[in-house]
Amino acid sequence: MPGDIVPFPPTLSSPSGGDRVPSPADKLLIDMAELAHLTSLSVRTLRRMDAARDIPGRVAVGRRVLFQTEIIRAWVRAGLPGRKEWETLTRRESKR
């Protein structure tokens, strides 16, 4: 499979036939509470980081604030860098 193609998560039905609730890791967009669960950081800490615009992948839909799961995963793998450091890292990756 080419490197550009990202497969969708597996189907969300269980072998017993019942549907399971998707975990935050299965979703494309997650809210602040799900982000807290996924990163093991408190909502208060994340809100403070969001106010400083240190969390990448932020999407505002009306009054609702969501975060792109794939970008969050890359950000966590990079060690939760601040905004300027993250921008530097992503610029380097895009030049490759």
DOKEPA-893596 format. One line per 4 residues: number of its first residue (from 1); their letters; for each residue z, y, x of N, C-alpha, C. Coordinates in pm, 1 decimal, always signed. Layout:
REM DOKEPA-893596
NUM> A> Z Y X Z Y X Z Y X ~ ...
END
This chain:
REM DOKEPA-893596
1> MPGD> +0.0 -116.6 +84.5 +0.0 +0.0 +0.0 +0.0 +123.5 +89.5 ~ -85.2 +220.8 +65.3 -87.4 +341.4 +148.8 +46.4 +413.7 +145.6 ~ +74.6 +487.4 +252.5 +201.4 +557.3 +264.3 +222.4 +666.8 +161.3 ~ +115.0 +719.3 +100.6 +126.7 +828.2 +4.4 +173.5 +781.7 -132.7
5> IVPF> +151.9 +656.6 -164.5 +181.3 +606.6 -298.4 +325.0 +557.4 -305.2 ~ +398.2 +609.4 -401.0 +536.8 +567.4 -422.7 +540.4 +491.1 -553.8 ~ +577.4 +362.9 -550.8 +580.1 +286.7 -675.5 +693.1 +334.3 -765.1 ~ +672.4 +318.9 -894.9 +777.2 +352.1 -989.5 +888.9 +249.6 -979.3
9> PPTL> +1010.5 +285.7 -1018.9 +1119.2 +189.2 -1013.8 +1088.1 +71.4 -1105.4 ~ +1151.7 -43.3 -1079.1 +1127.2 -159.3 -1163.7 +1163.2 -129.7 -1308.5 ~ +1110.9 -210.5 -1398.0 +1139.7 -189.0 -1539.7 +1289.3 -193.3 -1564.4 ~ +1329.1 -124.6 -1667.9 +1471.6 -108.4 -1693.7 +1524.9 -207.8 -1795.8
13> SSPS> +1455.7 -318.0 -1815.5 +1510.0 -417.4 -1907.5 +1571.7 -530.0 -1826.0 ~ +1679.5 -582.0 -1874.4 +1749.9 -687.9 -1804.0 +1689.9 -822.9 -1841.8 ~ +1715.6 -928.2 -1763.3 +1661.6 -1060.0 -1794.9 +1704.8 -1111.4 -1931.0 ~ +1818.8 -1066.5 -1979.0 +1866.2 -1113.1 -2109.3 +1791.5 -1046.3 -2223.7
17> GGDR> +1703.4 -952.3 -2191.7 +1623.9 -886.5 -2294.5 +1678.4 -751.9 -2336.4 ~ +1804.2 -722.4 -2308.4 +1861.7 -593.1 -2344.5 +1823.9 -487.2 -2243.5 ~ +1810.6 -365.6 -2288.8 +1779.2 -256.3 -2196.9 +1905.6 -209.2 -2129.1 ~ +1893.1 -176.4 -2000.8 +2008.2 -122.1 -1927.9 +1987.8 +27.6 -1911.4
21> VPSP> +2095.3 +97.2 -1894.9 +2089.2 +241.5 -1874.1 +2048.1 +265.2 -1729.4 ~ +1947.1 +351.3 -1704.2 +1904.5 +374.0 -1566.1 +2013.9 +443.0 -1486.1 ~ +2030.7 +400.3 -1362.4 +2127.8 +465.5 -1275.5 +2066.4 +594.6 -1223.8 ~ +2147.4 +685.6 -1169.0 +2092.2 +809.5 -1114.5 +1985.3 +782.9 -1007.9
25> ADKL> +1998.9 +673.3 -933.4 +1902.8 +641.4 -828.8 +1766.6 +602.4 -885.4 ~ +1760.5 +558.2 -1011.5 +1635.0 +517.8 -1074.6 +1558.1 +634.9 -1134.8 ~ +1623.5 +747.8 -1152.2 +1562.6 +862.3 -1220.3 +1488.8 +951.8 -1122.0 ~ +1389.7 +1024.7 -1170.8 +1317.8 +1121.7 -1087.7 +1396.0 +1251.7 -1076.8
29> LIDM> +1463.6 +1291.3 -1185.2 +1544.6 +1412.7 -1187.9 +1685.4 +1376.9 -1232.0 ~ +1784.6 +1436.9 -1168.6 +1924.1 +1410.8 -1204.6 +1996.6 +1543.6 -1221.5 ~ +2103.7 +1541.3 -1301.2 +2182.6 +1662.7 -1320.0 +2296.3 +1668.2 -1217.4 ~ +2377.2 +1770.7 -1226.8 +2483.7 +1793.1 -1129.2 +2585.0 +1678.0 -1127.4
33> AELA> +2621.8 +1626.9 -1243.8 +2718.9 +1517.6 -1250.1 +2663.3 +1392.0 -1183.6 ~ +2537.0 +1362.4 -1207.8 +2473.7 +1245.9 -1145.7 +2457.8 +1266.7 -995.2 ~ +2431.4 +1389.8 -955.0 +2422.3 +1422.0 -812.7 +2557.0 +1399.4 -744.4 ~ +2664.3 +1438.0 -811.0 +2797.9 +1415.5 -757.4 +2824.3 +1266.3 -740.9
37> HLTS> +2784.8 +1187.9 -839.0 +2803.0 +1042.5 -832.0 +2720.6 +984.1 -717.6 ~ +2597.1 +1028.9 -705.4 +2505.1 +975.5 -604.4 +2548.1 +1010.8 -463.0 ~ +2599.8 +1131.3 -441.8 +2636.3 +1177.9 -307.3 +2783.4 +1158.8 -273.4 ~ +2865.1 +1123.6 -370.9 +3010.1 +1110.6 -353.6 +3075.9 +1243.2 -316.9
41> LSVR> +3013.5 +1352.7 -356.0 +3072.2 +1485.5 -339.0 +3120.5 +1533.8 -475.4 ~ +3216.4 +1622.9 -476.4 +3266.8 +1672.1 -604.1 +3167.4 +1769.8 -666.7 ~ +3175.0 +1781.8 -797.4 +3089.4 +1876.5 -868.5 +3118.4 +2017.8 -820.0 ~ +3243.7 +2047.6 -795.5 +3280.4 +2180.9 -747.5 +3214.7 +2211.3 -612.9
45> TLRR> +3218.2 +2115.6 -519.8 +3154.2 +2133.4 -389.7 +3004.3 +2152.7 -405.7 ~ +2942.7 +2070.9 -491.6 +2799.2 +2081.2 -513.7 +2761.1 +2213.4 -578.8 ~ +2843.4 +2262.5 -670.6 +2814.5 +2392.0 -733.4 +2822.0 +2504.4 -629.8 ~ +2917.7 +2494.3 -540.0 +2929.9 +2594.0 -433.7 +2806.2 +2588.6 -342.4
49> MDAA> +2763.3 +2467.3 -307.9 +2644.2 +2451.2 -224.4 +2519.1 +2500.4 -297.8 ~ +2512.2 +2475.2 -428.6 +2397.5 +2519.1 -507.1 +2393.6 +2671.8 -516.0 ~ +2509.5 +2734.7 -529.2 +2515.3 +2881.4 -534.9 +2464.4 +2942.6 -404.5 ~ +2487.0 +2872.3 -293.2 +2437.1 +2918.6 -162.8 +2293.4 +2872.3 -138.5
53> RDIP> +2237.2 +2801.9 -235.7 +2100.6 +2746.7 -229.1 +2084.4 +2649.2 -112.5 ~ +2190.4 +2572.4 -84.2 +2187.1 +2474.3 +24.0 +2140.6 +2336.4 -22.0 ~ +2120.2 +2315.9 -151.2 +2075.6 +2186.2 -201.6 +1926.0 +2195.7 -230.8 ~ +1845.6 +2114.6 -161.9 +1701.0 +2119.6 -187.1 +1662.9 +2042.8 -314.0
57> GRVA> +1540.8 +2059.4 -357.7 +1490.1 +1984.0 -471.4 +1540.5 +2031.7 -605.2 ~ +1583.1 +2156.4 -611.5 +1638.1 +2213.4 -735.4 +1525.7 +2250.4 -830.9 ~ +1540.5 +2210.6 -956.0 +1442.5 +2241.6 -1059.3 +1518.1 +2299.7 -1178.3 ~ +1482.2 +2421.1 -1219.0 +1544.5 +2481.6 -1336.5 +1451.0 +2461.2 -1455.1
61> VGRR> +1504.4 +2398.8 -1558.6 +1429.1 +2375.1 -1681.9 +1506.0 +2447.4 -1791.7 ~ +1460.4 +2566.6 -1825.5 +1536.4 +2649.3 -1918.0 +1668.6 +2685.6 -1852.8 ~ +1777.4 +2652.1 -1919.7 +1909.8 +2677.6 -1863.4 +1963.7 +2558.8 -1784.5 ~ +1892.8 +2449.1 -1791.5 +1937.5 +2325.9 -1727.4 +1890.6 +2320.9 -1582.4
65> VLFQ> +1979.1 +2280.4 -1492.9 +1946.1 +2267.1 -1351.5 +1944.2 +2118.2 -1317.9 ~ +1831.7 +2072.4 -1263.0 +1814.4 +1933.0 -1224.7 +1774.5 +1927.0 -1078.3 ~ +1784.0 +1808.4 -1020.3 +1751.4 +1789.7 -879.6 +1658.6 +1670.5 -864.5 ~ +1561.2 +1682.3 -774.2 +1464.5 +1576.4 -750.1 +1528.4 +1469.3 -661.8
69> TEII> +1536.0 +1348.5 -713.8 +1607.3 +1239.9 -647.8 +1552.6 +1208.9 -508.8 ~ +1421.8 +1201.1 -493.3 +1363.8 +1166.1 -362.9 +1396.0 +1270.5 -256.3 ~ +1392.4 +1397.2 -294.2 +1425.6 +1503.5 -198.2 +1573.9 +1496.3 -163.0 ~ +1657.4 +1469.0 -261.9 +1801.7 +1455.5 -237.0 +1828.0 +1340.8 -140.2
73> RAWV> +1759.4 +1228.8 -158.2 +1779.0 +1114.5 -66.7 +1742.1 +1152.2 +76.6 ~ +1630.4 +1221.2 +95.5 +1589.8 +1263.8 +229.8 +1691.4 +1361.1 +287.8 ~ +1742.0 +1450.1 +204.3 +1841.9 +1548.2 +247.0 +1970.5 +1479.0 +291.8 ~ +2013.2 +1377.5 +216.7 +2134.9 +1302.9 +253.6 +2111.4 +1227.3 +384.1
77> RAGL> +1993.2 +1162.8 +397.7 +1962.4 +1090.7 +522.1 +1962.5 +1184.6 +642.4 ~ +1927.0 +1311.8 +621.2 +1926.1 +1410.5 +729.7 +2065.8 +1463.4 +760.3 ~ +2164.4 +1425.9 +680.8 +2302.4 +1466.5 +707.7 +2348.1 +1589.0 +631.6 ~ +2287.0 +1618.4 +516.7 +2322.0 +1732.3 +431.6 +2314.7 +1866.0 +506.1
81> PGRK> +2202.3 +1892.9 +572.9 +2193.0 +2019.6 +646.4 +2188.7 +2138.9 +551.7 ~ +2224.1 +2253.2 +604.0 +2215.8 +2377.3 +527.4 +2070.3 +2414.6 +502.2 ~ +2050.1 +2519.2 +425.5 +1915.0 +2558.7 +383.6 +1822.5 +2586.6 +501.9 ~ +1866.2 +2666.4 +596.9 +1780.3 +2702.9 +709.4 +1745.3 +2580.9 +794.7
85> EWET> +1843.9 +2498.4 +821.3 +1819.4 +2377.6 +901.3 +1726.7 +2281.1 +826.3 ~ +1745.0 +2268.5 +694.2 +1659.3 +2181.4 +614.0 +1515.1 +2232.2 +614.9 ~ +1497.2 +2362.2 +600.7 +1362.9 +2419.1 +603.9 +1295.1 +2392.3 +737.8 ~ +1370.8 +2402.7 +846.2 +1316.9 +2373.7 +979.0 +1275.4 +2227.9 +989.9
89> LTRR> +1360.1 +2138.2 +941.3 +1329.3 +1994.7 +945.4 +1206.0 +1960.3 +863.9 ~ +1196.1 +2016.2 +744.2 +1081.7 +1984.3 +658.9 +952.6 +2045.1 +710.9 ~ +962.7 +2161.0 +777.4 +842.4 +2220.4 +839.1 +790.8 +2131.2 +951.4 ~ +883.3 +2077.4 +1030.3 +843.1 +1987.0 +1138.9 +774.6 +1863.2 +1084.0
93> ESKR> +830.9 +1806.7 +975.9 +773.7 +1686.0 +916.8 +635.7 +1713.2 +857.5 ~ +615.2 +1830.1 +799.8 +485.7 +1859.2 +736.9 +376.7 +1884.0 +840.9 ~ +412.6 +1921.5 +962.6 +315.1 +1944.8 +1068.1 +265.2 +1815.0 +1128.3 ~ +339.7 +1707.5 +1111.0 +299.7 +1578.4 +1167.5 +186.1 +1517.5 +1095.9
END
